[in-house]
Amino acid sequence: MNAPNRGLNHFLAEAKPSATYKMIDRVAALRARGQQIISLTAGEPDFDTPAHVRQAAIQAIEAGKTRYTQVAGLRELREAVAAKFKRENGLEVTWQQTIVCSGGKQVLYNALSATLNVGDEVIIPAPYWVSYPEMVQLTGATAVIVPCNEADGFKLTAQALAAAISPHTRWLILNSPSNPTGAVYSTSELVALADVLLANPKVLVLSDDIYEHLTFDGVPFHTIAQVEPRLRERTLTMNGVSKAYAMTGWRIGFGTGPSWLLEAMETLQGQQTSGASSISQHAALAALSGPQEFVQEARKVFQRRRDRVVTRINAIEGLRCSSPAGAFYAFVACESLIGKTTTAGTLLQNDEDVALALLDEHGVATVHGSAFGLGPYLRLAYALDDDSLDMACNAIENFCNSLCNAV
Ligand code: PLP
C-alpha cells in the first residue's frame, strides 16, 4: 500500500533521500549497538581544517563579525573568490561576478531552482553525484541520465552528449574530478564536449569543480569555461572550500557565471538563507588567500592512499578497480560477486545487497554504485588513515573469499 499523502510538495514527495546519508545513518545505528565499523562512505577529508583558517574564524568571532553579511557574500571573500578563479582557472572575473553560498551544494541548488521549470531537461552523465538528479527532481524538471561506461573512463563522450540534447535541454552538469569515479576530463575531452555545446546555444553548463585540487600523478585540472571561453556567458563554474581545505562543516561554496544567473541566485538566496554564515565566510577568506601548502600536502596523502587501496582491491578475486585520476573515491566493479551467497546465507542479487552484506557481516561500510546510477559497483571513499584502510581491505578480502556459489 502507498504511504499516506501527508500533503507534501509533489516534487519533494518523489525525491529520494541521499543514499550516502542512508548508509552513514546505518553505520551510526550499528555503532550505537556497539559494533566496530570501518566506514568508507563519507565524502569528506579526514584532516583537521588548517590552523590559520580556524584561527581566522576565532578572530572573526572575537572581533564581533557575527552579523548578517551581504546576501551574495562578504565583499572581501568575493574578491578572494575572483582572485582564485583568475589564479587557478584563468577566468578573469570581477568580485561582482561571483556568489558565495552555504556550501557548494547550495550553489548548485540555487542555480537549478532559479532556472528550471516543469518540462525542462537536465543532462546528467552517470555515474553521478547522488544529489544531482534529486535536485533536478525538486524543481519539477526532468533529469536525463546519460550512461558513461567503464571503457570510456566513466566520462561523457561528445557523441553521447549530442544524442542526449533535445529542444527541452536547459543544463548539462559536468563534474571533474568525479564523485563517485574519480575520473578527470582532459582538455581534449572538454574541447570535444564544448564543440557540441557551441552548436547548441541554448544549453547552460554547470561545472562542478569541487574536487579541483585532488588530481594525481600530475594530471592537470581544467574547467570548461577556461578551455572554451565562448561558453563563459552560459557556464556556472562552481567550487568551494569543503574538499580542498578540509572544511566540509563550514558550509562555504562559491561560483562565477553570467550576471543574470548570479542575480537570480542572489534573489533566491535572499529569501532563503540571507547568505552564508559570517564566521565561515571569514574562515573561507583565510583559506583562499592564505598559505596553500595544505592543499598540496592533502593531495600527496590522497594519492598514496589511492595507490594503497587500488593495489589491495585489484589483488582480491572478484573485484576490479581502475586507478582514479582524482577525488578520493575508488569505484570498484563487483559483478563477479552477484549471484553468490554469504556465510550468513544472504544471496547477493545486486550491488546494494553486496554493500549491505559487507557492512552487516564484515563491518565495512561502502556505497553501492547503482545509487550513483551505475551498478554493480561499490564506491569506497579512502579518506581514512592507512591502518583503517588496511583493516577495511582485509575485511573486504575476507568477505569476498568467504562467498559461495549459489546452488
Ligand atoms: N559536488 C560534489 C560532486 C560533491 O561530492 C559534493 C559533496 O560531497 C558537493 C558538490 C558539495 O560540496 P559542499 O560540501 O561544498 O556542499
Boltz pocket constraint, residues with backbone or C-beta under 6 A from the ligand:
constraints:
  - pocket:
      binder: B
      contacts: [[A, 43], [A, 102], [A, 103], [A, 104], [A, 105], [A, 106], [A, 129], [A, 175], [A, 177], [A, 178], [A, 179], [A, 208], [A, 210], [A, 239], [A, 240], [A, 241], [A, 242], [A, 248], [A, 251], [A, 252], [A, 253]]
      max_distance: 6.0
